[in-house]
Amino acid sequence: MPHKSLSRKRSTPRVPTALPSTILKVTEFLAGMKVHTGTPTPDYTGNMCSDAYAQSLLQENGRVTMAYTNLSIMPTKIPRLIGDKVEDIDLGHNRFKDLGFLANFSKLHTLVLDWNTELKVETFPAVPTLKILWLNHCNIADIEEWVGMLSAHCPDLEHLSMLCNPGACTELNGKTEDEERKYRENIIQKFTNLKTLDGRPVENEQKESCLLTESFPSISNNCLTNLWESFTGIVAKKGKGKLTKIERRNSAGLTSSQE
């Protein structure tokens, strides 16, 4: 019987079924590893924030940018090492609550706190050097409380913005133009040096009106009108709410229509 040669079929190598999941785990592990470059990555808790890193934050113009860093506390090394040199600091888009650390920035001129939605008003220290303050989108419900505190702790503010807060009485929050005007006047009268509020210039006439109201809070509009007429001798006649005629009193106190 002729001998039949047995031919072996080449089989495709079998890949272990566990290999894909193993590769996936290794890939995930490698992706999660931190590459060490010799400079420690700061975790902003003060433990890994080196002196060199704190110093590197300060720019030549005295500006420090720490926005979008998910901060809830200020690393102690930063105000300790550069606090007396910082003039402008951006802390927007973080999670600050306690702002007591601001007292360590003795030359602070500009402060941005936009999008810090858990700020505690009672922790804001006195910062007499502060000129510019941004508090937009900070979930502030009681604007009056913040304004009262700021007028005492930052009396020389020149630019203040508190847009898009629940307590802001502006047209952006659905309020009327008249409501916003009164809201602005109430804030403006607290700051004698204010130049802009919510990005809009503070008119001189608006400031003068606020100062007059603040000086004579118990005097009604009619009393002020009579006082003005007695000093100027000019009588404003109104009809249906509109100014229709201006007359001047004579020496006897009579207007031209009464003579």
C-alpha positions in Angstrom: 0.0 0.0 0.0 1.6 3.2 -1.1 2.6 5.5 1.7 0.6 8.7 1.9 2.5 11.7 3.0 0.7 13.5 5.7 0.6 17.2 5.1 0.2 19.5 8.0 -2.1 22.5 7.7 -0.7 25.7 9.0 -3.0 27.0 11.7 -3.4 30.7 12.5 -1.7 31.5 15.8 -4.3 31.9 18.5 -4.2 35.2 20.4 -5.1 34.8 24.0 -8.5 36.2 24.7 -7.3 38.0 27.7 -4.8 40.0 25.7 -7.1 42.9 24.6 -8.2 43.6 28.2 -4.6 43.4 29.3 -3.5 45.9 26.7 -6.3 48.1 27.7 -5.3 48.1 31.3 -1.7 48.8 30.5 -2.7 51.6 28.2 -4.9 53.1 30.9 -2.0 52.7 33.4 0.5 54.5 31.1 -2.0 57.2 30.4 -2.5 57.9 34.0 1.2 58.1 34.8 2.8 61.5 35.3 5.9 62.2 33.4 8.5 63.6 35.7 10.5 66.4 34.2 12.4 67.5 37.2 10.0 70.3 38.1 7.3 69.2 40.5 3.7 69.8 39.3 2.0 72.1 41.9 -1.2 70.7 43.5 -2.0 74.2 44.8 -2.3 72.9 48.4 1.0 74.3 49.4 2.6 70.9 49.7 4.1 70.7 46.3 4.1 74.5 45.5 7.9 75.1 45.6 9.4 78.5 46.4 10.7 78.6 42.8 7.2 78.0 41.4 5.6 80.7 43.6 8.2 83.2 42.5 7.7 82.2 38.8 4.0 83.2 39.0 4.9 86.9 39.4 5.2 88.7 36.1 7.3 91.8 35.6 4.2 94.1 35.7 3.2 92.7 39.1 0.5 90.5 37.6 -0.3 87.0 38.7 -2.7 84.7 36.8 -4.2 81.7 38.7 -7.5 81.4 36.8 -9.0 78.0 35.9 -6.9 76.1 38.4 -9.7 74.7 40.5 -8.4 76.4 43.6 -10.4 76.4 46.8 -7.6 77.8 49.0 -4.6 79.9 48.4 -1.3 78.2 48.9 0.4 79.9 51.8 3.7 80.2 50.1 2.3 82.5 47.4 1.2 85.5 49.6 4.2 84.9 51.9 6.8 85.1 49.1 5.3 87.5 46.6 2.3 89.1 48.4 4.1 92.5 48.8 4.8 92.6 45.0 1.5 91.6 43.5 -0.6 94.4 42.0 -2.9 92.5 39.7 -4.3 89.0 40.4 -6.7 86.9 38.3 -8.4 84.2 40.4 -11.4 83.7 38.1 -13.1 80.3 37.5 -12.1 78.8 40.9 -13.8 77.6 44.0 -12.8 80.1 46.7 -14.9 80.6 49.8 -12.5 82.3 52.3 -10.9 85.4 50.9 -8.9 86.3 54.1 -5.6 85.7 52.2 -6.2 88.9 50.3 -5.0 90.9 53.4 -1.5 89.7 52.6 -1.4 91.4 49.2 -0.4 94.9 50.4 -0.2 96.6 47.0 -3.2 94.9 45.3 -4.7 97.2 42.7 -6.8 94.8 40.5 -8.7 91.7 41.6 -10.7 89.4 39.3 -13.0 86.9 41.1 -15.4 86.0 38.3 -17.1 82.6 38.5 -16.2 81.9 42.1 -19.7 80.9 43.1 -19.3 80.2 46.9 -17.6 83.4 48.1 -18.3 84.4 51.7 -18.7 88.1 52.1 -17.7 88.1 55.8 -14.2 86.8 54.8 -13.3 89.7 52.5 -10.6 91.7 54.3 -9.8 95.4 54.2 -7.9 96.1 50.9 -7.6 99.9 50.9 -5.3 99.9 47.8 -7.9 98.1 45.6 -9.1 100.1 42.6 -10.6 97.5 40.2 -12.8 94.6 41.3 -14.6 92.0 39.1 -17.3 89.9 40.8 -19.3 88.7 37.8 -21.1 85.4 37.8 -20.4 84.8 41.5 -23.9 83.7 42.5 -24.3 86.7 44.8 -27.8 87.1 46.0 -27.4 90.0 48.4 -25.7 92.7 46.5 -26.5 95.3 49.2 -24.5 93.3 51.7 -21.5 93.1 49.4 -21.7 96.8 48.5 -21.8 97.8 52.2 -18.8 95.6 53.0 -16.8 96.8 50.0 -17.5 100.5 50.7 -15.9 100.0 54.1 -13.1 97.7 53.1 -12.2 99.1 49.7 -13.3 102.8 49.8 -11.2 103.9 46.9 -12.7 101.6 44.3 -12.9 103.1 40.8 -14.2 100.2 38.7 -16.7 97.6 40.0 -18.5 95.0 38.1 -21.1 92.5 39.5 -23.0 91.5 36.4 -25.0 88.2 36.1 -25.5 87.7 39.8 -29.0 86.8 41.1 -29.1 90.0 43.2 -28.0 92.3 40.4 -31.0 94.6 39.5 -30.1 95.0 35.8 -31.9 94.6 32.5 -29.8 91.5 32.0 -31.7 90.0 34.9 -35.0 91.1 33.5 -35.4 94.3 35.4 -36.7 97.6 34.0 -34.6 100.5 33.0 -36.0 102.5 35.9 -35.2 99.7 38.4 -31.6 99.5 37.0 -31.2 103.2 37.3 -32.2 103.2 41.0 -30.0 100.2 41.6 -27.0 101.9 40.1 -27.6 105.1 42.1 -27.7 103.1 45.3 -24.3 101.6 44.6 -22.7 104.8 43.2 -23.5 106.8 46.3 -21.4 104.4 48.4 -18.2 105.0 46.4 -17.1 108.6 45.9 -14.3 107.7 43.4 -16.3 105.2 41.3 -15.7 105.7 37.5 -17.5 102.7 36.0 -20.1 100.3 37.3 -20.8 97.0 35.5 -18.7 98.3 32.6 -20.7 101.5 32.1 -19.3 105.0 33.0 -20.7 106.7 36.0 -22.1 110.0 34.9 -21.3 113.1 37.0 -24.9 114.1 37.1 -25.8 110.7 38.5 -23.2 111.0 41.2 -24.3 114.5 42.1 -27.9 113.4 42.4 -26.9 110.5 44.7 -24.8 112.8 46.9 -27.6 115.3 47.3 -30.0 112.5 48.2 -27.6 111.1 50.7 -27.0 114.6 52.3 -30.7 115.3 52.6 -32.4 111.9 52.9 -35.5 113.2 54.6 -36.2 116.0 52.1 -38.8 115.3 49.5 -38.6 116.2 45.9 -41.1 119.0 46.3 -39.1 120.5 49.2 -35.9 120.4 47.0 -37.8 122.0 44.2 -39.1 124.8 46.4 -35.6 125.3 47.9 -34.1 125.5 44.4 -36.8 128.1 43.4 -36.1 130.2 46.4 -32.4 130.4 45.6 -32.7 131.0 41.9 -36.0 132.9 41.6 -37.0 130.6 38.7 -40.3 128.8 38.8 -40.7 125.7 36.6 -44.3 125.2 35.5 -45.3 121.6 34.6 -48.3 120.3 32.7 -49.1 116.7 32.5 -45.7 115.8 33.9 -43.8 117.8 31.3 -42.0 121.2 31.6 -44.2 123.7 29.9 -43.1 127.1 31.2 -40.3 128.7 33.2 -41.0 132.0 34.9 -38.8 134.2 37.1 -40.1 135.7 40.3 -39.8 139.5 40.8 -38.6 141.3 43.9 -42.1 140.9 45.4 -42.1 137.2 45.0 -44.7 137.3 42.1 -44.2 135.6 38.8 -45.0 137.4 35.5 -48.4 135.6 35.3 -49.3 136.9 38.8 -48.3 140.5 38.2 
